[in-house]
Amino acid sequence: MSGSSLPSERAFVLGLDGVPWRLIEQWSDAGELPHFARLRENGAAGTLESTCPPTTPLAWPSIATGVWPDKHGIYGFQNLSPEYTHEMYTSHDIEQPALWDQLSPAHAGNVPMTYPAREIDGTMVTGMMTPSTEQAFTSPPELRREIDDRIPEYEISLDYPDYADRLDDFEVAVDEMLAKRRELMRLQMERAGADWRLFFFVYTAPDRFQHLIWDMDRLLSHYRALDDVLGEVMEYTATHDADLYVVSDHGFGPLENLIYVNYILEQEGYLVRRDDEGTRGALASLGISRERITDALERVGISEELLVSTLPRTLLDSVAEQIPGDHALYDVDYDNTVAFVHDAGNCYINDTERFERGVVAPSDVPDLKAELVDVFESVTDEQGRQLLEVYDGAELFPTDDRSPDLIVNGRDGYEVRNAITDEPVGDTGTYAASHRSEGIVLCQGPSIAADATLRGARVVDIAPTLLHGIGEPVPANVDGRVLFDAFDDDSRPSQTKVERTDVSTTDHGETVDEDFTDVEDRLKGLGYME
């Protein structure tokens, strides 16, 4: 694009969850994805490094805010309490203002971690982590009625376990979900009219599809549908003289095995299971497990959803602790446990300052972390390949002492799981592929350079680049940098310094008391939770 063009004053973020650069590069070079190919030719493109770990709940807030998890406050799907219980993270937990808080009018659609919808100048339709469309998933509230009328049976996500052995049906269901999401995007476009500054819309379908199907022919068919969506968005942004950013929160790759990290901690003496004594022992001797109890209740019409929505969480936790099982939280003897892993490879030292029944003195934590790094990095396969990568939480997340002590990720097709098992490695079952760190970023607009390559881009770089590109100040505390390689040398963004502004961290001061059981079931169906 020529730098003589007037710079854009608005931007569109098109999110494609889980799309890896390798497939976009391969298929656009081969002529299979013409709109992606045109976007690469007319704009700037490259890989986009995700968060650590590379997961949806960490990465999308980082894209939307420009900061890492220690500043936006989200470390996984569930927040771990000092009492070893957990609750779902919601939009109320995000502490850094997002782009739709800084630009108005703004329209955000299907963005993960935005539930419950907050009132903004524009429209918001929440995405992943929304319990159901019966809840507060739109802003303004009356937008829900428009969605009901225009998109019958609109749903947040699919019931993935139902499709485990029906991949043909699953492919059809994903196509239908993609079509409904596209209709939602069009509805929000109509609502926006010509008066908007930010559009931020995410398609989660590619991530969901790839978890269960990693077949190149089927994937190409799905990516052609995404390419068609991109073509529509490119036309829309050109009509409105807007900058366009196409991004994914992480990449994807084939999955070979599951690796159970709490098993490793147990074998090395750092984690101790609860004894099957008292009530637990009596139930175990009768062959009663958590799974058998829930199955029996469902046969008489009492679902897990009904229990969770009816009983207080503290009571449920108390009962769950008495029933034998392999849950990473309920079946750990914390009075004798030194370390445990929760959520997406988040390893916590059971220290006395952080946890109610901690056993490790805070002064001993650094040495213990070093020990655990050695333990995890010593885990190898039969060929001697290291299976786990370990990161120091204090180095990744230096501004927040609530962050996990260590992050443990799988390597070479291994994925970390947290269930307490009797074997270190398990079969992937219905899961065909999972996350990788390398996603995508492609951008185009009046100030964007043509046929430019972006190198070293990270998810936290998107927000500051977008803001600077449309002439807006960048929050002083962002972790990301402006990707000046994206801009034409003669353009305004290239020739102006980055203006900084102070922002206040967001404190919504409230909790969300909702039944998230359906959300948990969907996450389990994708392998995100035990």
C-alpha positions, 0 to 999 in steps of 0.5 A: 500500500502506498504511504500517500494514502490517508491513514486508517482511523479504524481497525478490524481484528479477525480471529481464527482460533488455532490456525497454524502458519504452516498450513496458511503458507502451504495452501496459499502458495498452492493457490488453494486459499486465494484470499489469504494469498492476496492478503499476503501479497498486499500486506504484511504477514508472518508467524505469531508466537503465543503465550506460555502455555499456548492456550485460548484463555491466556492468549486471546486476552493477551491479543486484546490487551497487549499484556502477558497473563501476569498483568491481565490476570488469566492463567487458565480456564479455572482459578485455583483458590488457597483452599484448593477449589476452583472456579471458572475465570470470567471477564470480571477477572481480566484486569487490563483494559481490552481494545474495546474498552479503549476504542469506541464505538466497538463491536466484539463478537464470539471472543473467548473470555468475554462472558459475562458481556459488559456494556460498551459503546457498541455491541458485544456477543460473548464466546467461549466460556459462556454457559449458555444463550440463556445467560447475559451473553449480549450487550445491549441485552436486546441484541439477544432477541435479534439473534434469536430471530435471525439465527435460530438455535444459535449456540456457543459451542458443540457437545464434543463428546457426542461426536467422538465416534461420528466424525462425518456428523461432526464435520457437518455440525462444525460447518453449520456452527461456522455459518451461524457465526458468520451470520452473527458477524453480519448482524453486528456489521449491520448494527455497526453501520458506518460509525465504528472504530473497532471490530473484533470477531473470532471464529473458534471453529478451526480449533474445535475441528482440528482437535478431533480431525487432523486429516489434510483433505478435510482440513483444506475443505474447512480452510477454504470456508475460512478463506471465504469468510476472509474474503468477505471481511477484506471487502468490508474493511476496504469499504470502510478504509479500515486496517485488518489484522488476521490473527490466531491465538496459537498454532496446531499440530498432531497429537501422539500421546498424553503425559500425566505430570501428576503421576511423575510428581507422585512417583518422585514423592512430591505428591501424595494421594488421599488414602481410601479410609473412612468414608472414602475407604468404605465406598472404595471397598464397595466399588463405588467411584465418582464416575459410577455415582454420576452415572447412577444419578443420571439414570434416575434423572439427576444430572451433574448439571442439576447438582451443580446448579442446585447445591453450593460449591463448597458442599459439592467440593466436600462431598467430592472429596469423600468419593474415590477417584482420580481428580487432580484436586479432590484426590490429593492429600495436601497435608503431605503433598509438596507440589501438584499440577492444575489446569494447563500444566500449571505447577504449584508448590504447596507453600504455607503462604499461598495455600491453606494446608501448605507444607513448604516454607516460602524460603524453600520454594526456589530450591524446590523449583530447581529440583522439580525442573530437573525431575520434569526435564529428565522424563524421556521416551524410549529413544531418549527424547525429552518429553517436557519443557519447563518454564519458571513462573517467576520469569514468565510472570514477574509482576504477579506473585499469584502466578503458577510456580512452574509451567510444564508443557509437552514436547514432540506431540505429547500433551500434558494432562493432570489426572492422577493415574497409574501410568505416566503416558496415555493414549490420545483417544478421540483427540487427533491434534492439539496446540502449538506455539506458532500462530499467524498474523496477517495485516492490510490497510492504508498504512500497511506495507505490501508483501512485507514479512513480519518476524518475531511477532508475539500475541502481545504485539497486536494491540499496540500495533493496531492502536499506533496504526490508527493514531491512538496512544498505547498503554504505558504498561503494555508488554508488546511492541509496535510492529513497525515492519508492518507499516509502509516507510512513508506512512504516518505510523512509520514516521511518528513516535509511539504515544503512551498513555496511562491506563487503570487496571480493571477491577469489576469488583464482582463474581459471577455466580453461574452454573458452568457445568456445560462449559466444563463438559465442553472443555472436557470434550476437547481435552482441556480439562479432566 
